[in-house]
Amino acid sequence: MRISLQEAAARLQNGEVVAIPTETVYGLAADATNDIALQKIFTTKQRPADHPLIVHIGDISQVAEWATDFPEVAVKLAKTFWPGALTLILPAKNDVSPVVRAGEPTIALRVPNHPLTLELLRISKLSVAAPSANKFTQLSPTTAAHVEEGLGDNIPVLDGGACQVGIESTIVSVTTDGQWQLLRPGMISEADIAKIAGQPQRKTVVEQSMDKANTVALTPKAPGQHALHYSPRTPMLLFKDRATLIETSVQLINTGKTCVALIIGDGIKPSCYISQLANQPREVAAQLYGALHQLDSLKVDSLLVELPPDTPEWAAVLDRLSRAGFSKAN
């Protein structure tokens, strides 16, 4: 159900959920200060209550409403990458809803880089929690049509066109001492973060008690860390090389099974129906979910996917595909 900007604002103010566009993926939004509205997100998505939500704010000045501390490293990252596809995890104020932070002591914040959603935040005078507008673990939507296919026609959708980045934001945790940790890769890379932060990430955040033997690792919970995630309904097989993918497609076809394939770059092609993406990380990211949605709609027995190389520039795409397949690559 497509709705106008004004209607979207009114529905959010009335405690309803609305699917909204961002530059990454479409989000299922609700007033981040309204626990009843927030619960509707979890119910609609069938999302476990222990998974924190990202709060979308309209401006860097609003961080102070949510976080007890805004370390200088986090300020530098926000000034560089906001509005944009970066989520910062910071220490939460005590009055921030435990629903939105899933009981964690931290809050996830970002300023989205989509003009329609920024205007929505402005006219509604709200900050909104907005995880991807899909059922939990399923493919993220990058068009309004994807939202309707996944959640049904009764979900109100603010149509902002196709998402330009195409995969979820980079998530970075910053502690009060200025140390940072990459929790989810995105198109803003670890190298991008390190350059602005002026220091490499601390791989493990630790808390040390009086008894050093009881030192424990502390990694804040973040969206998108579930082992099976971003997944099509069609059984999905992952391949590190094209030759093995083609060999498997032949075996499937010879046994009467149907298959389709997603391949990256030029070269020999399997004989089944394919979606071929350019060998460029940003182009693949922008088109990835759209291609997977289209192949999933064909309702075949298997979806064969060629993985990109395991290099830093491909980290985000590789993460999404590995979680979508959640199986050992062939």
N, C-alpha and C positions, 0 to 999 in steps of 0.2 A: 504494500500500500504506500504509494508515493505521497509525500506531504510537503507543504511549503516550509520555508524558513520560519515564518511566524508561527505556524502550527507546531513545528518541532519545538520551538522555545516554550510555547504554552503547555505542551504535553510534558516536557521535562519539569517545568515549574509545578505541574500538578502531580508529580510523583510517578510518571509513566516512563517506560523505556522507549528509546528511539534509536534506530540504526543511523549512524552518521558517517560521513566520509572523512578520511584523513589521507595524508600522502602515503601512508604505509598500507593499511588495510581498513575496511569499514569496521567501526566499533559499535557495540551495543551499549548505548549511553544511558546513564541515570544520574540524578543529582547526587553528588558525592557526599553530601551531608545528610541525606535522607535514608535511614536504615531500611525502611520498608521498600523504597524504590530500589535500593542496592540488592535486596533479597530477590527482587524480580529478575535482575541480571542472572544470578546464580540459578534460579528456577528455570528461566527460559533457555539458558545454555546447558543446563544439567551439569553445571560446573561444581566441583567439590568446594566446600566452604573454606578449606585451608589454603586456597590459592588466592594470593593478593591481587588487587585490581590496580591498574594504572589510572591516576587522576590526571585529567587533561585540564590545564589552566591556560588562561589567556595571555599571561605576561609573566616575566621573571619576577616582578615585584610581588606576586602572589605566593611565592615560595614561603614567605614568612608566616602565612596563614596555616601552613601544614607542617613545617619542619622546625625543630628546636634549634637546629644549627645548619648553616649554609657555608661550609668550609671554602676557603679561597680557591682550591682546586675545582670544586663543584661550580663556583661562580664563573671561573674561566671557561669551563665546559659549556655552561648554559649560555654565556654571552657569545660563544663561538657557534654553537650548533642549534640554538633555539631562535625562532621556531624551526623545528626539524625532528628527525627520526632518532632522537636520543632521549632515553628515560633515565632519570637520576633517582637512585634510592638513597634516602637521607633519614636521619633520626626523626621519628614522628612526634608531634605534640601529643600530650596525654588526651586532649579532647577530640582528636581525630578518631572517627568511628572505627571500632575494632572489626567491623564487617568489611570495610574497604581495605584494611590492611591485614585481614585474615588473622588477627590476633598477634601479628608481628610488631616489634617495636619500631619498625621503619615504615616509610611511606614512599611510593613510587610516583614520580611527577614528570610530566613533559608538556611542552607547548607545541601543539601540532602545527604543521605547515600546510594548512589548507584554508583558503580564504573564506569558504562557506562556513566551516566549523569555527573559525576564529570569530566570524560575525555572529554565529549562534551563541558562543560563549559571551560575547559582548552584550547582545540584546536580552539574553536570558538572565544575565548577572549571576551565572552559576559556574562552578567547576564541576566537571562530569567524570565519573568513572566510566571507562569504555574499553573493555576487552573486545577481542574480535567478535563480530556479529555472526556467530555460527554455533553449532552444538560442540560441546567439549570434545577435543582431540580431532575434530574434523577439519577439512580444508578451510583456510581463512578466505573471506570474500574480498574481492577487489573491485566489484561492481555492485550496483543496487540489485541487479538480477541475481547475482550469487547469493545475496542476503535472502531474497525471497525464495530461492530454491532450497536453501538450507533451513530457514526458520519459518517459512510459510508466508502466504500473501497477507496475513493479518498484521504482520509486524510493520509499524510505521517506519518508512525509510526516507531520509533526506538524501536525494540523489545528487551527488556531486561529481558524477562521471567516474571514469576509471582511475584507480589510485596510481600515482606516478612512481613511487618507490617500489611498491608491490610486495614487500615482506615486512615483518614486524620490526619495531625499533630496536636499536642497540640498547642494552640495559647495563648501566654502570652503577655500582654501589660506591659511595664515598663516605668514609668514616670521619668522626670528628677530628681526628689527627691528620686528615688530608690524604690518607691512603685510599687508593681506588682499586676496584676489582671488576673485571668484565664478567657479567653473569649471563648475557645472551648476545651472541654476535649479530651484527646488522650491517647495513651498508656504510655506516660510520664505523671504521675499523679500529682494531686495537692500536694500530700505529697512529691513526688520526688522534685517538684519545691521548696516547702517551706524548705526542708532540705538544699538545696544548697543556696537558697536566705538568709537563716538564720532568716526568719521572715514569719509570715502568710500573705496571700494576703489581700489587702484592698478591701473589697467587692464592694465599690462604690467610684469611683474617683470623687472628687467634685471641682468645681471652685467657689470661693467666690468673689462676687463683693463688692464694697464699702457698698452697701446696703445688709446686711446679709439676708434680706427677699428674695433676688433674687438669692440665692445660687442654682446652678443647678448641676445635676449629669452629668458627662462626661464619657461615655463608648465608646471607639473607635469602629468604625465599623470593623468587621472582617468577613472573609469568613465563610460560613456554618451556619450562624445564622438565615437564612430564616426558617419560621415555617415548611414549607413543603420542604423537601430536601432529597437527597440520596434515592429517591423513585422509586420502580419498576412500570411498567405500569399496572400490575395486581392489582386490588383493594386489599388492605392489611388490615387485622384485627390483633390487638395486644391483647395478653392475659397474665395476671399476673400469671395464674396457668394452669397446663396441663389439669386438669379435665374439665375446662370450654372450653378450646380449643377443646377437644375431643367431648364434648356435641355439640358444634357448628358445628363441621365437620359432625356429624351424622344428625343434622337438615338440613344442606345443601344437603347432599347426598339424604336424604329422599324426598327432594323437587325437585330433578332432577338437582341440581347444582353440578358443579365440583370444587374441591378444592385440594390444596397441603398444606403441613405444614413444617415449620422450627422449630425444637425442640432442646433444649439444655440439654444434659445429659441423663442418663438412666431413665428407668421407663416405664409405660404403653404407648402405642403408638396409635395414631388415625389410622383408617382403610384406610385413603387416602394415596397417595404417600407422603413420608417424606424425608427431609434432616435432618440428626441428627448430631449435633456438640458436641464435647467433652465439659464437664463442666469446662473449663479453659479459663479465659478471653483472654489471648494472642492467644490461638489457635482459639477461636471463632472470634476474630478480624481479624486474618489472612485469615480466610475462609469465613467470613460473606458475602462480596459482591459477591464472586464467587458462593456461594450457592444461593443467591437471584437472580443473573443473570440466573442460571440454572433453578430455579423454575419458574421465570418469562417467560422463553422461552417455557414453557409447555402450555401457553395460556389457563389457567383455569379461572373459574369465581371468585375465591377468593384465596388469599394467607394468611394462618393462621400462625402467628408467636408467639412463646413463648418468653416472655421477661425474661431477667436475673434478679437476685435480685437487688434492689436499694441500692447498697453498693459502696464504693469508688473504689474498684478494677474493678467493672463493669460499671463505669460511662460513659466511652467513647462509649462502645457498646450500652448501654441503650440510650444515646443521639442520636446515629445514627438511631436506630430502632424507637425511639419515633418520630423523624422528618420524617422518611420514612413513618410511618403510619399516623402521624398527626391526631390522633383521640384518644378519651378516651379509654384506655385499658379496656378490658372486664374482 
